[in-house]
Structures are given as structure tokens and as C-alpha cells.
Amino acid sequence: MRYVAIVALSLVLVPFLARAEDPGSLIQSASELLKQGKYTKAVEDLQWAIREIRLLQVEELKKYLPSAVSGYATEEVESDAASAAFFNVNLVEAQRNYQSNGSDEFVDLKITSGDIGGAGLGAMMKMAQMFGEQQGELVRVKGRKATLEWDAGNAGGKLTCVLDNNVQITVEVTDGQKATVTKFMELVDLDSLEKLTL
């Protein structure tokens, strides 16, 4: 499984399995344990509840990954979470890969939501643009600003768009065509995704 690369920090990455517990019950259990002075157990239940809530977030993100694209073989959805309490990192991600049926073109489509150090993904991108650290060309997809990085020599690159609700969509193409990154970005229902509250 591929994992999200988040800045230059060592993070705990948790691949998601099937949901096992109701987060509301876990929070209630943690509250009871707290009253009993069982602090370690209370923390364990709260951490478990957070994991279950993130599972719910991932399930919402999965809905926006196209399950079938004409001319491409579709892989199963992968999902990850990154968290590091010391650095205040909280991210969830859903990812799906697509392989062209007629060429070596490979597409990686990811939807990520969360924040790093309390700063949303959109704020971080704006800061990078302000200080000249943002790489690539500024383009528009469905009326929204996106950043395109393309290496013609290696026939690969990526297109990144951060919505107003701090949800980031990234399309990365290898051994393919430049038009493919825009094609796959446009397959995502950006209007509906932007209204999503996680």
C-alpha cells in the first residue's frame, strides 16, 4: 500500500480496515473511565473513537473517486490516515489507481482532507504561492484554480486543486499525456465535494 508523504516528518500512518465500533459508544466509555480515574484506558478509548470517526471521513471521500473510467482498468480504493500529536498533523485520504488499457499510462487520483499544525491545506498552498515556493503552472479546472506540474521529457506530472473546504484533489500521471491530468480532475464532482463537511 502506498502511504501519504507529509512534509519531512516521521508520522504514524494507519491503513484503514473495516469499522468495528461505534465512536459514540467509545466516547461514552471514555467518559465513564475518566470518572473512575482510569485515565490510560480512557485515552485508549478516545484514540479508538478518533480512528472510527476517521473511517467515516474516508468513506465520504471514497464516494468522489470514479469507480469506472472508459479505457482504463480500475483498482480498489486505498485509504490512509496520518497523525502525529506532537506536530498536530491530522489527515485522511482516499486513493484510487487507473491503468490505461491501450498504453503504459498510469493515473493516481487522491482526495485528501485535514490540516497540519492547525493550518488547512488551502492556507498552506496560498502561503507557498506567496513565498514563491509553489511549483508549476497556475491553471483553472471547472473555474477553480489548480497547479499543474508537467515533465514533457518523462511524460508525467500532476495537477493539484484545493477547494474552499480544504479538501485537496491530486491527479498524478506517469507514462501518459498531459491532457489526462485535466480529464481525471474533471471527472471528480468538485461542486459537490466542495460542499462536503468533514
N, C-alpha and C positions, 0 to 999 in steps of 0.2 A: 504494500500500500504506500502511496505517496503521502508525504506529510507537508503541511504548510510551512514555508520558511518565513520566519518573522524576525526582522532585524537581526542583529548579531548577538542574540541572547540564547541561553540554554533554557528551553521551555519544556514543560510536560505536555506531551501530545497524547490525547486519548482517543483511539478509534472507537466509534460508537457501535454498540451491539443492540439487540432488541431491548426495549424498555421493560423494566422488571418491577418497578414500584411506583405508586402514586406519589408525586412530590409533595402534595398537600399533607398526606399521612406522615411522610418523613419529617416535614417541618413541625407538625403537631407532636411527633415523638421527640424531636429535639427539644421542644419547649418543655415537655414533661421531664426529660432528663436533666435539663437545666435547673428546674425547680428542685430536683433531687440532689443537685450538686455533682452530677455525673458529667463533668464538662467534656472530657475526652470523647465519651460516647455521643454527647450532644453535637460536637463538632463533626464526628463521623457521619451522623445522620444528615446534618446540614450540607456537608460536601456531597453526599449521595443525592440529596434533593436537587442541588445545583446541577449535577450530572444529568438527572432525569429531565430537568427543565431545558437543558441544552439539547437533549434529544428531541424535545418538542420543537425547539427552534430549527433544528436541522430538518425535521420533517416538513416544516413550512418552506424552507429554501429548496428542498428537493422538487417541489411542485413546479418550479420555474425552469428546470432543466429539461429540454426537449427529449422525450422518450424515443423518438424516431426521426431521422433526417434522411430524406431521399438521397440515395447514392452513398450512404455511409453505414457501416456496421456500428452498432451502439453497445457500449459496455455498461455494466451495472454501476449504479451510483455509489461513490465513495464519500465518506463523511468523517470529518475530524473536528477536534476542539483543541485549542491551545490556551493554556492558562499558566500564569506564574504570579502568585500573590505578591511576591517581593517587588516585581516590576509593574504590577497592576495591568496585566495583559489578559484580555478576555475576548476570544474569537471563536466563531463557529463557521464551518464551511461545508458546502455540498459540492461535489465534483463529478463530472461525467466525461468520458473519453469517447471519441468518434474516429473510426478508421475508414478512409475512402475505399470504396470497393474497386475503383479503377486505377489507383495510384498509391504511392507511399505516403500521401498526405495524412497527417495525424492531427487531430484537434483536441485540445484540453479546455473544457469550459468549466469555470469555477465561480461560485457565488459565495461571498464572504460577508459576515456581519460581525460587528463588535467594536472594541476600542483598545487602544494601547495607552496606558498612563492617563486614562480618562479622556483622551482625545479621539474623536471619531475618525474613521478612515478618510472622510471627505476633508476634514480640517487638516489632516496630515498631508494630503495631496496638495491642498492650497498652499500650505507652508513650503512644500518642496518647490512649487512653481514660483513663489515669492522670492526664494533664495537662489533660484536658478538651478536647483538640483533635479528638477523633473526632466527626465529623458524623453526624447521622442517628439512627435508632431501632434499639435492640438487639432483634433477633427471633431465633427459632430455626427452623432448617430441618433436618429429619431429626435432631432432637436436638442440633444443633450451633449455636453462636452465630454470628450474622451481623449485619451492619449494613445497614439499609435507609435509603436517601435517596430521597425521592419528592417531586416537584413537581407537585401536582394541577393547578395552573394551566396548566402546559406539557405535561401528560400524559406525563411522563417521569421517569426516575430509575434508580437502580442498587442492586443487592444484592451485598454482598461477604462472602465467607466464607474464613477462613484455617484450614486444617487443622493438626493437630498436627505434621505433617511439613513445615510451612512452604510448602505449596502453596496458592496463593490462586486462588479462583474468583470471577469478576466477571460479573454479568449486567447489561447496561445496555439499557434500553428507551426508545425515542423514539416519540412519537405513538401511545402504546399504553395498556394497562391495568396497574394496579398488581399485579394477580394474576399477570401474565405473568412478572415477575422471579422469583417463587417457583416458578412452573411450570417454568421452564427450569433453575433451580438444582436442582430435584428430579429432573430428567432425567439429571443427572450422577451417576455411581456413586461417591458420596462415600466409602463404606466401602472400596471397592477402591482408590480414588485415595489415600486416607489411608495405605494400606499401601505405596504406591509409594516406592521408594528411588532417588533420582537422584544 
